[in-house]
Amino acid sequence: MIRTDMKNFIKIFPHIIIWAIVLIVPIYLISREGTFDYKPYYNYVIRMGIFAILFYANYSYLIRKYLFNRKFTLYIIINIMLIAVLVVFQALLSEYMKPAPEAMKIVQQGIQDRPRHYGKPPMVMRVIFDYVSIIFVIGLAVAIKTTIRWYRDSINLEKAKSVQLEADLRNLRSQLNPHFLFNTLNNIYSLIAIDQSRAQDAVHRLSKLLRYVMYDNDVLFVPLDKELEFTRNYIDLMKLRLSPEVKLNVLIENKGSHDMIASLMFITLIENAFKHGINNGSESFIDISILVDPGIGVLCTVENSLVEKEQNMEEKNSGIGLANLSKRLALLYPHKHEFIAEKRTDSFFTLLRIDFRKEITES
């Protein structure tokens, strides 16, 4: 209750200050020569009261009720009627508040004794000024109300985007983890036929990898050094099944970076290379490079030889990992990443660059 009252006071306080200035400053200006001419001030207060009624009628009700609901004609008609009523009211009130004749003589005598620098503006100019002021007041109410609505809508839109982003990322992660497990189990299955002891060691390594996938990185962003350690362990696991004909070159270099990165960023590119780029019966290669520049960004390139395989179900689903990675990058690093996946003459090349500092200009 106290917090609500405080919020309401904070909303009202600027209005109180503004109207206090509007009403008090003219008193000083009128009376600074020693004689207070109250008739102009009364007229001024009446005019400010009309402006206040027009402003708050539009600000509090008319704009929301009619203008925001696209009832433009009705909004204009109501304002014209309101202005007409207030102008008549102003004329009647000014007539009613005329001072007594004796007081008028004293005031007029004081005004005559005061040196005049400017003549009284023509009636037409005063009428034009009054109606221009009225239009300005209504326009000001529309501008403030529209700005507040735009600001609130922007905040609500950002909240909606944030909720949708989190939902999309969770959906992609739920697809990514089974996909990663599926490919790894296939690799271990192939290794069983080659060396059972090495397959047992692979299962042990896999348990550590799964612990990281399922528990240690249960957040959107993880320390970069942990992600690189996970990547090294995965590569070591995959090396167990390689034959001497496969040339594997790995360069993972981190110069002491403490940056955070979205989890499982590199594994998709690497597992794709092991899955589709090696043939233990003939010469093939995989080149993996991950370079980290602390505070600046990371560059990952993976290139592997092209190996023809049978078009089985596994091959048909081979693009799931790359598609998910592309979606995650678009959600997590909009305009701050570069992702290339292309088939070359005798190899398949992927490049992933993430800049932690600034937006990457698309070429």
C-alpha positions as CSV (number, residue, x, y, z in Angstrom):
1,M,0.0,0.0,0.0
2,I,2.8,2.4,0.9
3,R,4.7,1.5,-2.2
4,T,1.6,2.2,-4.4
5,D,1.1,5.6,-2.7
6,M,4.7,6.4,-3.3
7,K,4.5,5.5,-7.0
8,N,1.3,7.7,-7.3
9,F,3.1,10.6,-5.6
10,I,6.1,10.3,-7.9
11,K,3.7,10.4,-10.9
12,I,1.9,13.5,-9.6
13,F,4.9,15.4,-8.2
14,P,6.3,16.7,-11.5
15,H,2.8,18.0,-12.4
16,I,2.6,19.9,-9.1
17,I,6.0,21.5,-9.6
18,I,5.2,22.5,-13.2
19,W,1.9,24.1,-12.3
20,A,3.4,25.8,-9.2
21,I,6.0,27.4,-11.5
22,V,3.4,28.4,-14.1
23,L,1.2,30.1,-11.4
24,I,3.9,31.7,-9.2
25,V,6.4,33.1,-11.8
26,P,3.8,35.5,-13.3
27,I,3.1,37.0,-9.8
28,Y,6.8,38.0,-9.6
29,L,6.8,39.4,-13.2
30,I,3.6,41.5,-12.7
31,S,4.6,42.9,-9.3
32,R,8.3,43.5,-9.9
33,E,7.7,47.2,-10.5
34,G,6.0,47.7,-7.2
35,T,2.3,47.7,-8.3
36,F,0.4,44.4,-8.6
37,D,-2.1,44.5,-11.4
38,Y,-4.3,41.6,-10.4
39,K,-6.7,41.7,-13.4
40,P,-4.2,40.4,-15.9
41,Y,-3.2,37.7,-13.4
42,Y,-6.8,36.7,-12.9
43,N,-7.2,36.4,-16.6
44,Y,-4.0,34.5,-16.8
45,V,-5.1,32.0,-14.1
46,I,-8.4,31.5,-15.9
47,R,-6.6,30.8,-19.1
48,M,-4.2,28.4,-17.4
49,G,-7.2,26.6,-15.8
50,I,-8.7,26.1,-19.3
51,F,-5.4,24.8,-20.6
52,A,-5.2,22.4,-17.6
53,I,-8.7,21.1,-18.2
54,L,-8.0,20.5,-21.9
55,F,-4.7,18.9,-21.1
56,Y,-5.9,16.5,-18.5
57,A,-9.2,15.7,-20.2
58,N,-7.1,14.6,-23.2
59,Y,-4.3,13.0,-21.3
60,S,-6.5,11.1,-18.8
61,Y,-9.4,10.0,-21.0
62,L,-10.0,11.3,-24.5
63,I,-6.7,10.1,-26.1
64,R,-7.0,6.6,-24.7
65,K,-10.8,6.3,-25.4
66,Y,-10.9,7.8,-28.9
67,L,-7.6,8.5,-30.5
68,F,-5.9,5.2,-29.6
69,N,-9.0,3.4,-30.8
70,R,-8.8,5.2,-34.2
71,K,-12.0,7.3,-33.6
72,F,-10.3,10.4,-35.0
73,T,-13.4,12.3,-36.2
74,L,-15.2,11.8,-32.8
75,Y,-12.0,12.8,-31.0
76,I,-11.8,16.1,-32.9
77,I,-15.5,16.8,-32.5
78,I,-15.4,16.3,-28.7
79,N,-12.4,18.5,-28.4
80,I,-14.0,21.3,-30.5
81,M,-17.1,21.1,-28.3
82,L,-15.0,21.1,-25.1
83,I,-13.0,24.2,-26.4
84,A,-16.2,26.0,-27.2
85,V,-17.7,25.4,-23.7
86,L,-14.5,26.4,-22.0
87,V,-14.2,29.6,-24.1
88,V,-17.7,30.6,-23.1
89,F,-17.0,29.8,-19.5
90,Q,-13.8,31.9,-19.6
91,A,-15.8,34.9,-20.9
92,L,-18.5,34.6,-18.3
93,L,-15.9,34.1,-15.5
94,S,-13.9,37.1,-16.6
95,E,-17.0,39.2,-16.7
96,Y,-18.0,38.0,-13.2
97,M,-14.5,38.7,-11.7
98,K,-14.3,42.2,-12.9
99,P,-13.2,44.4,-10.0
100,A,-15.3,47.2,-8.5
101,P,-15.1,50.6,-10.3
102,E,-13.2,52.2,-7.4
103,A,-10.6,49.5,-7.6
104,M,-10.4,49.8,-11.3
105,K,-9.6,53.6,-11.0
106,I,-6.7,52.9,-8.7
107,V,-5.4,50.1,-10.9
108,Q,-5.8,52.2,-14.1
109,Q,-4.0,55.2,-12.4
110,G,-1.1,52.9,-11.5
111,I,-1.0,51.5,-15.0
112,Q,-1.0,55.0,-16.6
113,D,1.9,56.1,-14.3
114,R,3.9,53.1,-15.4
115,P,6.0,53.7,-18.6
116,R,4.8,51.7,-21.6
117,H,7.2,50.3,-24.1
118,Y,4.8,48.3,-26.2
119,G,1.2,48.8,-27.2
120,K,-1.6,46.3,-26.6
121,P,-1.7,43.6,-29.3
122,P,-4.7,43.7,-31.6
123,M,-7.7,41.5,-30.7
124,V,-7.1,39.3,-33.8
125,M,-3.6,38.5,-32.7
126,R,-4.7,37.7,-29.2
127,V,-7.4,35.3,-30.5
128,I,-5.0,33.6,-32.8
129,F,-2.5,33.3,-30.0
130,D,-5.1,31.8,-27.7
131,Y,-6.2,29.1,-30.2
132,V,-2.6,28.3,-31.2
133,S,-1.9,27.8,-27.5
134,I,-5.0,25.6,-27.1
135,I,-3.8,23.4,-30.1
136,F,-0.3,23.3,-28.6
137,V,-1.7,22.1,-25.2
138,I,-3.7,19.3,-26.8
139,G,-0.8,18.4,-29.0
140,L,1.5,18.3,-26.0
141,A,-1.0,15.9,-24.2
142,V,-1.1,13.7,-27.3
143,A,2.7,13.7,-27.6
144,I,3.3,12.8,-23.9
145,K,0.6,10.1,-23.9
146,T,1.8,8.6,-27.1
147,T,5.4,8.5,-25.9
148,I,4.4,6.9,-22.6
149,R,2.4,4.3,-24.5
150,W,5.2,3.6,-26.9
151,Y,7.7,3.2,-24.0
152,R,5.4,0.8,-22.2
153,D,4.7,-1.2,-25.4
154,S,8.5,-1.4,-26.0
155,I,9.1,-2.7,-22.5
156,N,6.3,-5.3,-22.9
157,L,7.6,-6.3,-26.4
158,E,11.1,-6.8,-25.0
159,K,9.7,-8.9,-22.2
160,A,7.7,-11.0,-24.7
161,K,10.8,-11.3,-26.9
162,S,12.9,-12.4,-23.8
163,V,10.3,-15.1,-22.9
164,Q,10.1,-16.3,-26.5
165,L,13.9,-16.3,-26.8
166,E,14.2,-18.4,-23.6
167,A,11.5,-20.8,-24.9
168,D,13.2,-21.1,-28.3
169,L,16.6,-21.8,-26.8
170,R,15.3,-24.4,-24.4
171,N,13.6,-26.1,-27.4
172,L,16.8,-26.0,-29.4
173,R,18.8,-27.4,-26.5
174,S,16.3,-30.2,-26.0
175,Q,17.0,-31.1,-29.7
176,L,20.7,-30.6,-29.4
177,N,21.4,-32.9,-26.5
178,P,19.8,-36.0,-27.9
179,H,21.4,-35.3,-31.3
180,F,24.8,-35.1,-29.6
181,L,24.2,-38.3,-27.7
182,F,23.0,-40.1,-30.8
183,N,26.1,-39.3,-32.8
184,T,28.5,-40.2,-29.9
185,L,26.8,-43.5,-29.2
186,N,27.1,-44.4,-32.9
187,N,30.8,-43.7,-32.6
188,I,31.2,-45.9,-29.6
189,Y,29.2,-48.6,-31.3
190,S,31.7,-48.6,-34.2
191,L,34.6,-48.7,-31.7
192,I,33.3,-51.9,-30.0
193,A,34.0,-53.9,-33.1
194,I,37.6,-52.6,-33.2
195,D,38.7,-52.7,-29.5
196,Q,36.5,-53.4,-26.5
197,S,38.9,-52.1,-23.9
198,R,39.1,-48.8,-25.7
199,A,35.3,-48.8,-26.1
200,Q,35.0,-49.2,-22.3
201,D,37.3,-46.2,-21.8
202,A,35.1,-44.3,-24.3
203,V,32.0,-45.0,-22.3
204,H,33.8,-43.7,-19.2
205,R,34.7,-40.5,-21.1
206,L,31.2,-40.3,-22.4
207,S,29.8,-40.3,-18.9
208,K,31.9,-37.2,-18.1
209,L,30.8,-35.5,-21.3
210,L,27.1,-36.2,-20.5
211,R,27.6,-34.8,-17.0
212,Y,28.7,-31.6,-18.5
213,V,25.9,-31.6,-21.1
214,M,23.1,-32.4,-18.7
215,Y,24.2,-30.7,-15.5
216,D,27.3,-28.4,-15.6
217,N,26.0,-26.3,-18.5
218,D,22.4,-26.0,-17.5
219,V,22.6,-22.3,-18.2
220,L,22.7,-20.3,-21.4
221,F,26.3,-19.1,-21.0
222,V,29.3,-20.9,-19.5
223,P,32.9,-20.0,-18.9
224,L,34.9,-20.3,-22.1
225,D,37.6,-22.4,-20.6
226,K,35.1,-25.0,-19.5
227,E,33.6,-25.2,-22.9
228,L,37.1,-25.6,-24.4
229,E,37.9,-28.4,-21.9
230,F,34.7,-30.2,-22.9
231,T,35.6,-29.8,-26.5
232,R,39.1,-31.3,-25.9
233,N,37.6,-34.3,-24.1
234,Y,35.2,-34.9,-26.9
235,I,38.0,-34.8,-29.5
236,D,40.0,-37.3,-27.3
237,L,37.0,-39.6,-27.2
238,M,36.6,-39.5,-31.0
239,K,40.4,-40.1,-31.5
240,L,40.0,-43.6,-30.0
241,R,38.3,-45.0,-33.1
242,L,40.5,-43.4,-35.7
243,S,42.8,-45.5,-37.9
244,P,46.4,-44.4,-38.9
245,E,45.0,-43.3,-42.3
246,V,43.1,-40.5,-40.7
247,K,45.1,-37.3,-40.2
248,L,43.8,-35.3,-37.2
249,N,45.2,-31.8,-36.6
250,V,43.9,-29.9,-33.5
251,L,44.8,-26.5,-32.4
252,I,42.9,-25.1,-29.4
253,E,44.5,-22.0,-27.9
254,N,43.1,-19.8,-25.2
255,K,45.3,-16.9,-24.0
256,G,43.8,-16.7,-20.5
257,S,40.3,-15.6,-21.5
258,H,37.6,-15.4,-18.7
259,D,34.8,-14.6,-21.1
260,M,31.5,-16.4,-21.1
261,I,30.1,-18.2,-24.2
262,A,26.9,-20.0,-25.1
263,S,27.3,-23.7,-24.3
264,L,27.9,-26.3,-26.9
265,M,28.9,-23.8,-29.6
266,F,31.8,-25.8,-31.2
267,I,30.7,-29.4,-30.7
268,T,28.2,-29.4,-33.6
269,L,31.0,-28.5,-36.1
270,I,33.4,-31.0,-34.7
271,E,31.0,-34.0,-34.4
272,N,29.9,-33.3,-38.0
273,A,33.5,-33.6,-39.1
274,F,34.0,-36.9,-37.3
275,K,30.7,-38.2,-38.6
276,H,31.0,-37.3,-42.2
277,G,34.7,-36.6,-42.9
278,I,36.6,-39.8,-42.1
279,N,37.0,-43.1,-43.7
280,N,39.2,-45.6,-41.7
281,G,39.8,-47.6,-44.9
282,S,41.4,-44.7,-46.9
283,E,43.2,-41.5,-46.4
284,S,41.1,-38.7,-44.9
285,F,41.7,-35.7,-42.6
286,I,40.2,-33.4,-40.0
287,D,41.6,-30.0,-39.2
288,I,40.2,-28.3,-36.1
289,S,41.3,-24.8,-34.9
290,I,39.8,-22.8,-32.0
291,L,41.5,-19.5,-31.2
292,V,40.4,-17.2,-28.4
293,D,41.4,-13.6,-28.1
294,P,40.6,-12.5,-24.5
295,G,37.9,-9.8,-24.3
296,I,37.6,-9.7,-28.1
297,G,36.2,-12.9,-29.5
298,V,36.7,-16.5,-30.7
299,L,37.3,-18.0,-34.1
300,C,36.6,-21.7,-34.8
301,T,37.3,-23.4,-38.1
302,V,36.8,-27.0,-39.0
303,E,37.7,-28.6,-42.3
304,N,37.4,-32.3,-43.2
305,S,37.7,-34.5,-46.2
306,L,34.6,-35.5,-48.1
307,V,33.7,-39.2,-47.8
308,E,30.9,-40.7,-49.7
309,K,28.4,-42.7,-47.5
310,E,25.2,-44.5,-48.0
311,Q,22.1,-42.5,-47.9
312,N,20.7,-44.0,-44.7
313,M,18.5,-42.3,-42.1
314,E,21.5,-41.0,-40.3
315,E,22.7,-39.2,-43.5
316,K,19.2,-37.7,-44.1
317,N,19.3,-36.2,-40.6
318,S,22.9,-34.9,-40.9
319,G,21.8,-31.3,-41.2
320,I,19.9,-31.1,-37.9
321,G,23.0,-30.0,-35.9
322,L,24.1,-27.3,-38.3
323,A,20.6,-25.9,-38.6
324,N,20.2,-25.8,-34.8
325,L,23.5,-24.1,-34.4
326,S,22.5,-21.4,-36.9
327,K,19.3,-20.8,-35.1
328,R,21.0,-20.6,-31.7
329,L,23.6,-18.1,-33.1
330,A,20.8,-15.9,-34.5
331,L,19.1,-15.9,-31.1
332,L,22.1,-15.5,-28.9
333,Y,24.5,-13.4,-31.0
334,P,22.4,-11.3,-33.4
335,H,24.8,-9.3,-35.6
336,K,27.8,-10.5,-33.5
337,H,28.6,-13.7,-35.3
338,E,29.7,-15.1,-38.6
339,F,28.9,-18.6,-39.6
340,I,30.0,-20.3,-42.8
341,A,29.3,-23.9,-43.9
342,E,30.4,-24.7,-47.4
343,K,31.3,-27.7,-49.6
344,R,34.6,-27.2,-51.4
345,T,36.2,-29.3,-54.1
346,D,37.5,-32.1,-51.9
347,S,36.5,-30.9,-48.4
348,F,33.8,-29.5,-46.2
349,F,34.6,-26.3,-44.4
350,T,32.9,-24.5,-41.5
351,L,33.8,-21.2,-39.8
352,L,32.3,-19.8,-36.7
353,R,33.4,-16.3,-35.4
354,I,31.9,-14.6,-32.4
355,D,32.7,-11.1,-31.5
356,F,32.1,-10.2,-27.8
357,R,32.6,-6.5,-28.4
358,K,30.7,-5.2,-31.4
359,E,28.4,-6.1,-34.2
360,I,29.8,-7.9,-37.2
361,T,29.1,-6.3,-40.5
362,E,27.6,-8.7,-43.0
363,S,29.6,-8.9,-46.2
